Amino acid sequence: MSGYSLMTAGEMKMSDASMMDYIKDNEQFKSLNAQRQKHPDIFTLAAALLLFLGAVLTLVLKSFREQLAIIISLLVMLILLIFRWFMLSQWESQMQGQADMFSYIKLTLNFVTGFWLIITGTALLSALNTWYLIQKKRQERDLANFKDFDSPDIAAEL
């Protein structure tokens, strides 16, 4: 399933169409799929909403932009890592309880490129905004030091 399908409780797809035709007639698979389609995944939905909110607020806000981007990107990364941990910890117990259907078919749970791109992207986003924030603070400090610097008053010499 894609992240979008998880978020919207969409259809489950298999790369082998003949296997999907075979499995979809199984009663256990139908009950599992029906139960899954009743509720969208809250983790992926929360991560997508936070990403959208962060993008909009970053474009709209003038101040605290870097801090907001850091907070939202770290929250998204945390939510997705908790989601991954939760899914992996529950996967084995769920699959062991379905012995009849899965005695000759092995279903695996993998987190593919899109998931890792979002994790990497949010980590880079927070690191980049942290660097911008440090540079901004350094410039403000240098400007304050420059203003405090006592320069000779040329008017006093005249």
N, CA, C and O of each residue as an XYZ file, in Angstrom:
632
protein
N       0.836     -1.174      0.000
C       0.000      0.000      0.000
C       0.880      1.235      0.000
O       1.948      1.264      0.610
N       0.412      2.235     -0.687
C       1.129      3.503     -0.672
C       0.707      4.295      0.562
O      -0.285      3.972      1.216
N       1.471      5.331      0.864
C       1.120      6.195      1.985
C      -0.219      6.860      1.772
O      -0.987      7.042      2.717
N      -0.503      7.224      0.529
C      -1.786      7.840      0.217
C      -2.932      6.852      0.468
O      -3.973      7.232      1.003
N      -2.741      5.594      0.085
C      -3.777      4.584      0.329
C      -3.977      4.344      1.822
O      -5.103      4.131      2.271
N      -2.898      4.376      2.589
C      -3.035      4.239      4.040
C      -3.796      5.415      4.629
O      -4.655      5.249      5.495
N      -3.465      6.607      4.144
C      -4.071      7.818      4.685
C      -5.560      7.906      4.369
O      -6.341      8.402      5.182
N      -5.952      7.431      3.200
C      -7.347      7.552      2.775
C      -8.127      6.252      2.907
O      -9.276      6.175      2.471
N      -7.514      5.222      3.507
C      -8.127      3.891      3.620
C      -8.487      3.363      2.239
O      -9.571      2.819      2.031
N      -7.566      3.532      1.305
C      -7.778      3.125     -0.080
C      -7.532      1.645     -0.306
O      -7.398      0.857      0.629
N      -7.477      1.303     -1.574
C      -7.332     -0.096     -1.983
C      -5.918     -0.618     -1.767
O      -4.939      0.121     -1.872
N      -5.835     -1.903     -1.464
C      -4.565     -2.583     -1.365
C      -4.277     -3.196     -2.730
O      -5.153     -3.814     -3.335
N      -3.045     -3.026     -3.217
C      -2.675     -3.544     -4.536
C      -1.477     -4.461     -4.386
O      -0.634     -4.275     -3.509
N      -1.420     -5.458     -5.263
C      -0.275     -6.364     -5.304
C       0.362     -6.268     -6.674
O      -0.309     -6.003     -7.672
N       1.660     -6.486     -6.711
C       2.356     -6.419     -7.995
C       1.972     -7.586     -8.899
O       2.031     -7.461    -10.122
N       1.585     -8.705     -8.323
C       1.154     -9.872     -9.082
C      -0.373     -9.906     -9.102
O      -1.000    -10.236     -8.095
N      -0.968     -9.566    -10.238
C      -2.434     -9.479    -10.334
C      -3.098    -10.824    -10.105
O      -4.185    -10.876     -9.531
N      -2.476    -11.913    -10.538
C      -3.091    -13.235    -10.346
C      -3.136    -13.603     -8.863
O      -4.080    -14.250     -8.408
N      -2.113    -13.189     -8.111
C      -2.112    -13.445     -6.670
C      -3.204    -12.640     -5.986
O      -3.861    -13.136     -5.071
N      -3.402    -11.407     -6.421
C      -4.457    -10.578     -5.840
C      -5.821    -11.178     -6.127
O      -6.693    -11.170     -5.258
N      -6.024    -11.703     -7.341
C      -7.295    -12.366     -7.673
C      -7.526    -13.574     -6.785
O      -8.653    -13.841     -6.366
N      -6.458    -14.302     -6.500
C      -6.566    -15.483     -5.656
C      -6.877    -15.111     -4.212
O      -7.741    -15.724     -3.585
N      -6.182    -14.116     -3.684
C      -6.334    -13.739     -2.278
C      -7.652    -13.020     -2.016
O      -8.245    -13.196     -0.952
N      -8.117    -12.221     -2.955
C      -9.299    -11.399     -2.676
C     -10.566    -12.213     -2.439
O     -11.534    -11.694     -1.885
N     -10.576    -13.469     -2.846
C     -11.736    -14.328     -2.600
C     -11.697    -15.000     -1.230
O     -12.680    -15.616     -0.818
N     -10.593    -14.893     -0.531
C     -10.438    -15.501      0.777
C     -11.221    -14.692      1.812
O     -11.129    -13.465      1.847
N     -11.979    -15.374      2.639
C     -12.829    -14.713      3.637
C     -12.017    -13.959      4.683
O     -12.400    -12.864      5.096
N     -10.902    -14.537      5.111
C     -10.064    -13.860      6.106
C      -9.491    -12.566      5.537
O      -9.438    -11.542      6.219
N      -9.064    -12.631      4.278
C      -8.525    -11.428      3.647
C      -9.617    -10.370      3.500
O      -9.368     -9.184      3.714
N     -10.812    -10.794      3.139
C     -11.919     -9.844      3.004
C     -12.223     -9.163      4.327
O     -12.453     -7.954      4.361
N     -12.228     -9.922      5.415
C     -12.523     -9.318      6.717
C     -11.403     -8.374      7.160
O     -11.677     -7.306      7.706
N     -10.140     -8.761      6.928
C      -9.017     -7.886      7.264
C      -9.061     -6.599      6.446
O      -8.847     -5.510      6.979
N      -9.336     -6.728      5.161
C      -9.377     -5.564      4.279
C     -10.556     -4.653      4.633
O     -10.422     -3.429      4.607
N     -11.698     -5.237      4.959
C     -12.865     -4.430      5.334
C     -12.615     -3.682      6.639
O     -13.010     -2.525      6.788
N     -11.963     -4.346      7.573
C     -11.646     -3.693      8.841
C     -10.667     -2.549      8.627
O     -10.806     -1.493      9.245
N      -9.678     -2.743      7.760
C      -8.686     -1.723      7.472
C      -9.302     -0.540      6.736
O      -8.896      0.602      6.953
N     -10.270     -0.798      5.872
C     -10.871      0.278      5.086
C     -11.858      1.124      5.887
O     -12.256      2.195      5.429
N     -12.253      0.677      7.050
C     -13.154      1.480      7.882
C     -12.450      2.680      8.484
O     -13.075      3.719      8.697
N     -11.172      2.559      8.758
C     -10.432      3.610      9.452
C      -9.167      3.971      8.684
O      -8.323      3.110      8.441
N      -9.031      5.232      8.303
C      -7.755      5.645      7.697
C      -6.663      5.626      8.762
O      -6.946      5.711      9.957
N      -5.432      5.517      8.323
C      -4.312      5.475      9.261
C      -4.072      6.860      9.829
O      -3.829      7.809      9.084
N      -4.138      6.975     11.125
C      -4.030      8.265     11.794
C      -2.618      8.848     11.716
O      -2.450     10.067     11.680
N      -1.607      7.981     11.690
C      -0.226      8.465     11.631
C       0.077      9.151     10.302
O       0.615     10.258     10.275
N      -0.267      8.492      9.211
C       0.008      9.093      7.901
C      -0.858     10.324      7.669
O      -0.417     11.283      7.035
N      -2.063     10.304      8.168
C      -2.938     11.467      8.039
C      -2.379     12.655      8.827
O      -2.369     13.779      8.326
N      -1.917     12.413     10.046
C      -1.339     13.486     10.871
C      -0.062     14.029     10.236
O       0.157     15.241     10.233
N       0.784     13.146      9.697
C       2.025     13.595      9.056
C       1.723     14.446      7.824
O       2.362     15.478      7.616
N       0.760     14.027      7.009
C       0.419     14.797      5.813
C      -0.174     16.158      6.169
O       0.152     17.164      5.538
N      -1.044     16.190      7.178
C      -1.630     17.467      7.596
C      -0.568     18.405      8.166
O      -0.590     19.606      7.893
N       0.357     17.866      8.952
C       1.435     18.694      9.488
C       2.340     19.239      8.388
O       2.748     20.399      8.436
N       2.656     18.404      7.394
C       3.478     18.878      6.278
C       2.776     19.995      5.514
O       3.398     20.996      5.158
N       1.494     19.823      5.265
C       0.732     20.855      4.553
C       0.653     22.134      5.384
O       0.874     23.228      4.863
N       0.342     22.004      6.666
C       0.261     23.157      7.554
C       1.612     23.871      7.648
O       1.670     25.101      7.630
N       2.679     23.112      7.746
C       4.012     23.696      7.816
C       4.375     24.449      6.550
O       4.977     25.521      6.619
N       4.017     23.905      5.397
C       4.309     24.588      4.133
C       3.544     25.895      4.032
O       4.104     26.910      3.620
N       2.274     25.882      4.403
C       1.458     27.095      4.329
C       1.960     28.143      5.317
O       2.135     29.305      4.952
N       2.191     27.741      6.563
C       2.636     28.697      7.572
C       4.028     29.256      7.278
O       4.306     30.418      7.572
N       4.898     28.434      6.702
C       6.225     28.914      6.349
C       6.150     29.982      5.259
O       6.939     30.927      5.259
N       5.222     29.835      4.350
C       5.054     30.841      3.297
C       4.383     32.110      3.811
O       4.666     33.203      3.319
N       3.506     31.978      4.786
C       2.719     33.112      5.278
C       3.454     33.915      6.344
O       3.444     35.145      6.307
N       4.085     33.239      7.285
C       4.707     33.923      8.420
C       6.015     34.610      8.018
O       6.765     34.120      7.175
N       6.258     35.749      8.643
C       7.517     36.465      8.435
C       8.501     36.158      9.564
O       9.695     35.978      9.321
N       8.002     36.099     10.787
C       8.886     35.826     11.917
C       8.641     34.402     12.414
O       7.579     33.818     12.202
N       9.638     33.880     13.068
C       9.615     32.523     13.626
C       9.444     31.449     12.556
O       8.994     30.342     12.856
N       9.793     31.760     11.328
C       9.652     30.809     10.225
C      10.570     29.603     10.419
O      10.150     28.459     10.247
N      11.817     29.869     10.777
C      12.776     28.774     10.940
C      12.399     27.873     12.107
O      12.452     26.647     11.999
N      12.016     28.488     13.228
C      11.628     27.694     14.394
C      10.423     26.808     14.079
O      10.383     25.639     14.461
N       9.448     27.379     13.380
C       8.254     26.615     13.025
C       8.602     25.451     12.096
O       8.096     24.343     12.274
N       9.452     25.694     11.118
C       9.853     24.631     10.197
C      10.599     23.515     10.928
O      10.399     22.336     10.637
N      11.449     23.885     11.867
C      12.184     22.877     12.645
C      11.218     22.041     13.472
O      11.306     20.813     13.481
N      10.307     22.698     14.159
C       9.355     21.985     15.018
C       8.472     21.052     14.207
O       8.296     19.889     14.571
N       7.916     21.550     13.111
C       7.007     20.727     12.311
C       7.747     19.575     11.653
O       7.236     18.455     11.626
N       8.943     19.822     11.118
C       9.673     18.728     10.470
C      10.074     17.658     11.474
O      10.023     16.469     11.158
N      10.473     18.058     12.679
C      10.811     17.061     13.698
C       9.569     16.291     14.160
O       9.647     15.092     14.428
N       8.432     16.975     14.254
C       7.187     16.284     14.614
C       6.794     15.259     13.551
O       6.400     14.140     13.881
N       6.902     15.638     12.277
C       6.569     14.709     11.198
C       7.500     13.502     11.240
O       7.052     12.363     11.108
N       8.789     13.751     11.422
C       9.746     12.649     11.490
C       9.436     11.742     12.677
O       9.489     10.518     12.550
N       9.116     12.326     13.820
C       8.786     11.542     15.006
C       7.514     10.714     14.789
O       7.464      9.538     15.149
N       6.505     11.325     14.208
C       5.249     10.604     13.950
C       5.494      9.424     13.021
O       4.990      8.328     13.268
N       6.258      9.634     11.959
C       6.503      8.548     11.010
C       7.375      7.442     11.600
O       7.176      6.267     11.292
N       8.330      7.803     12.437
C       9.142      6.765     13.076
C       8.344      5.976     14.107
O       8.539      4.770     14.253
N       7.451      6.647     14.820
C       6.551      5.933     15.738
C       5.617      5.017     14.956
O       5.357      3.887     15.369
N       5.115      5.506     13.831
C       4.269      4.692     12.940
C       5.016      3.437     12.491
O       4.463      2.338     12.527
N       6.262      3.599     12.070
C       7.060      2.456     11.605
C       7.263      1.457     12.739
O       7.093      0.252     12.552
N       7.627      1.965     13.917
C       7.825      1.076     15.057
C       6.530      0.331     15.398
O       6.549     -0.875     15.645
N       5.413      1.054     15.408
C       4.125      0.459     15.740
C       3.748     -0.622     14.724
O       3.308     -1.709     15.099
N       3.923     -0.315     13.442
C       3.568     -1.286     12.401
C       4.438     -2.534     12.480
O       3.928     -3.651     12.391
N       5.736     -2.357     12.645
C       6.624     -3.518     12.712
C       6.375     -4.356     13.956
O       6.467     -5.583     13.910
N       6.058     -3.697     15.072
C       5.813     -4.462     16.299
C       4.497     -5.229     16.243
O       4.379     -6.298     16.841
N       3.514     -4.696     15.534
C       2.222     -5.364     15.436
C       2.155     -6.377     14.297
O       1.287     -7.251     14.301
N       3.045     -6.274     13.336
C       2.962     -7.101     12.132
C       3.053     -8.597     12.438
O       2.228     -9.378     11.964
N       4.033     -8.988     13.212
C       4.219    -10.410     13.503
C       3.032    -10.994     14.267
O       2.569    -12.089     13.949
N       2.547    -10.283     15.252
C       1.417    -10.819     16.019
C       0.167    -10.921     15.150
O      -0.617    -11.856     15.316
N      -0.033     -9.986     14.234
C      -1.189    -10.035     13.340
C      -1.077    -11.200     12.354
O      -2.061    -11.888     12.085
N       0.111    -11.414     11.826
C       0.298    -12.465     10.823
C       0.270    -13.854     11.440
O      -0.161    -14.803     10.785
N       0.711    -13.997     12.666
C       0.687    -15.301     13.314
C      -0.737    -15.744     13.613
O      -1.006    -16.944     13.668
N      -1.632    -14.826     13.804
C      -3.026    -15.163     14.084
C      -3.813    -15.541     12.853
O      -4.977    -15.925     12.973
N      -3.230    -15.449     11.678
C      -3.918    -15.741     10.417
C      -3.297    -16.960      9.738
O      -2.958    -16.903      8.556
N      -3.150    -18.038     10.460
C      -2.407    -19.202      9.973
C      -3.044    -19.862      8.756
O      -2.316    -20.299      7.865
N      -4.377    -19.953      8.677
C      -5.019    -20.645      7.558
C      -4.713    -19.986      6.225
O      -4.311    -20.656      5.274
N      -4.897    -18.703      6.153
C      -4.717    -17.995      4.900
C      -3.251    -17.878      4.517
O      -2.912    -17.976      3.338
N      -2.380    -17.671      5.494
C      -0.986    -17.378      5.195
C      -0.065    -18.586      5.357
O       1.148    -18.415      5.478
N      -0.607    -19.791      5.362
C       0.255    -20.956      5.516
C       1.126    -21.169      4.286
O       2.211    -21.738      4.407
N       0.693    -20.735      3.114
C       1.468    -20.923      1.891
C       1.802    -19.602      1.194
O       2.455    -19.606      0.150
N       1.371    -18.493      1.746
C       1.677    -17.172      1.198
C       2.363    -16.374      2.291
O       1.882    -16.314      3.422
N       3.489    -15.760      1.949
C       4.187    -14.938      2.939
C       4.032    -13.472      2.554
O       4.511    -13.036      1.507
N       3.358    -12.724      3.413
C       3.230    -11.289      3.228
C       4.271    -10.610      4.104
O       4.456    -10.974      5.265
N       4.940     -9.628      3.539
C       5.963     -8.916      4.295
C       5.600     -7.441      4.370
O       4.837     -6.917      3.559
N       6.163     -6.805      5.355
C       5.950     -5.377      5.564
C       7.268     -4.667      5.305
O       8.253     -4.900      6.006
N       7.288     -3.806      4.304
C       8.485     -3.044      3.954
C       8.131     -1.577      3.853
O       7.044     -1.212      3.405
N       9.050     -0.753      4.271
C       8.910      0.687      4.102
C       9.838      1.072      2.957
O      11.056      0.920      3.044
N       9.244      1.568      1.899
C      10.003      1.774      0.662
C      10.446      3.218      0.504
O      10.376      4.010      1.444
N      10.897      3.543     -0.678
C      11.576      4.792     -0.981
C      10.817      6.032     -0.535
O      11.421      6.933      0.046
N       9.536      6.107     -0.783
C       8.763      7.290     -0.415
C       8.821      7.585      1.078
O       8.974      8.738      1.480
N       8.701      6.560      1.891
C       8.768      6.724      3.341
C      10.135      7.274      3.748
O      10.222      8.221      4.530
N      11.197      6.676      3.215
C      12.543      7.096      3.595
C      12.883      8.472      3.020
O      13.670      9.211      3.612
N      12.303      8.818      1.882
C      12.503     10.171      1.342
C      11.884     11.223      2.250
O      12.460     12.293      2.451
N      10.716     10.922      2.796
C      10.082     11.872      3.709
C      10.890     11.994      5.000
O      11.080     13.100      5.505
N      11.361     10.886      5.531
C      12.191     10.920      6.737
C      13.466     11.732      6.474
O      13.820     12.610      7.261
N      14.144     11.437      5.377
C      15.374     12.150      5.034
C      15.092     13.622      4.749
O      15.844     14.496      5.180
N      14.008     13.895      4.025
C      13.659     15.280      3.705
C      13.350     16.111      4.933
O      13.775     17.262      5.028
N      12.615     15.542      5.874
C      12.304     16.300      7.087
C      13.552     16.498      7.950
O      13.699     17.534      8.597
N      14.450     15.508      7.961
C      15.704     15.669      8.706
C      16.553     16.774      8.071
O      17.125     17.604      8.777
N      16.632     16.781      6.748
C      17.383     17.837      6.049
C      16.732     19.197      6.237
O      17.420     20.204      6.401
N      15.413     19.223      6.213
C      14.682     20.478      6.408
C      14.956     21.062      7.789
O      15.191     22.264      7.918
N      14.929     20.237      8.804
C      15.203     20.752     10.153
C      16.671     21.153     10.303
O      16.969     22.144     10.969
N      17.589     20.402      9.696
C      19.010     20.759      9.767
C      19.283     22.074      9.029
O      20.022     22.924      9.526
N      18.697     22.236      7.864
C      18.885     23.465      7.088
C      18.312     24.677      7.812
O      18.944     25.733      7.851
N      17.134     24.534      8.377
C      16.538     25.646      9.120
C      17.296     25.943     10.410
O      17.356     27.096     10.837
N      17.871     24.927     11.030
C      18.721     25.160     12.203
C      19.947     25.963     11.796
O      20.342     26.893     12.499
N      20.553     25.610     10.665
C      21.713     26.352     10.167
C      21.337     27.802      9.851
O      22.071     28.727     10.198
N      20.173     27.998      9.181
C      19.710     29.367      8.899
C      19.476     30.155     10.183
O      19.819     31.334     10.258
N      18.907     29.523     11.170
C      18.642     30.178     12.445
C      19.949     30.575     13.136
O      20.056     31.674     13.681
N      20.927     29.693     13.115
C      22.232     30.005     13.708
C      22.886     31.161     12.959
O      23.446     32.065     13.579
N      22.819     31.136     11.629
C      23.398     32.229     10.834
C      22.691     33.554     11.114
O      23.335     34.599     11.208
N      21.386     33.509     11.244
C      20.601     34.717     11.531
C      20.986     35.295     12.896
O      21.175     36.504     13.028
N      21.100     34.439     13.899
C      21.501     34.889     15.243
C      22.925     35.460     15.216
O      23.205     36.466     15.869
N      23.806     34.826     14.473
C      25.184     35.298     14.369
C      25.239     36.681     13.702
O      26.003     37.547     14.126
N      24.430     36.879     12.664
C      24.389     38.189     11.997
C      23.825     39.259     12.927
O      24.327     40.382     12.960
N      22.787     38.916     13.679
C      22.216     39.873     14.630
C      23.234     40.229     15.714
O      23.327     41.389     16.114
N      23.990     39.255     16.188
C      25.005     39.508     17.204
C      26.132     40.381     16.643
O      26.591     41.314     17.302
N      26.568     40.069     15.424
C      27.625     40.871     14.800
C      27.170     42.302     14.552
O      27.948     43.240     14.727
N      25.924     42.475     14.148
C      25.384     43.813     13.923
C      25.295     44.589     15.231
O      25.591     45.783     15.272
N      24.886     43.909     16.300
C      24.813     44.562     17.614
C      26.210     44.945     18.092
O      26.386     46.022     18.662
N      27.191     44.099     17.874
C      28.567     44.414     18.258
C      29.111     45.582     17.441
O      29.852     46.418     17.958
N      28.746     45.633     16.182
C      29.203     46.717     15.325
C      28.610     48.052     15.768
O      29.300     49.071     15.751
N      27.348     48.055     16.162
C      26.700     49.284     16.624
C      27.283     49.759     17.955
O      27.351     50.962     18.208
N      27.706     48.820     18.807
C      28.275     49.170     20.104
C      29.729     49.627     20.006
O      30.268     50.197     20.954
N      30.356     49.380     18.874
C      31.759     49.727     18.691
C      31.899     51.240     18.703
O      31.246     51.939     17.928
N      32.752     51.742     19.581
C      32.973     53.183     19.675
C      33.932     53.621     18.580
O      35.110     53.260     18.586
N      33.428     54.381     17.666
C      34.289     54.927     16.622
C      34.550     56.384     16.950
O      33.728     57.044     17.585
N      35.680     56.875     16.522
C      35.981     58.273     16.814
C      34.958     59.186     16.148
O      34.577     58.995     14.993
N      34.539     60.159     16.895
C      33.559     61.102     16.373
C      34.301     62.195     15.603
O      35.061     62.976     16.178
N      34.068     62.232     14.316
C      34.754     63.183     13.466
C      34.273     64.609     13.762
O      35.053     65.557     13.668
N      33.013     64.759     14.114
C      32.479     66.083     14.406
C      33.156     66.681     15.645
O      33.310     67.901     15.714
N      33.560     65.875     16.611
C      34.212     66.362     17.812
C      35.597     66.888     17.499
O      36.080     67.784     18.192
N      36.244     66.364     16.487
C      37.575     66.826     16.116
C      37.518     68.190     15.438
O      38.478     68.955     15.527
N      36.449     68.503     14.782
C      36.336     69.780     14.083
C      36.038     70.838     15.077
O      35.899     72.006     14.712
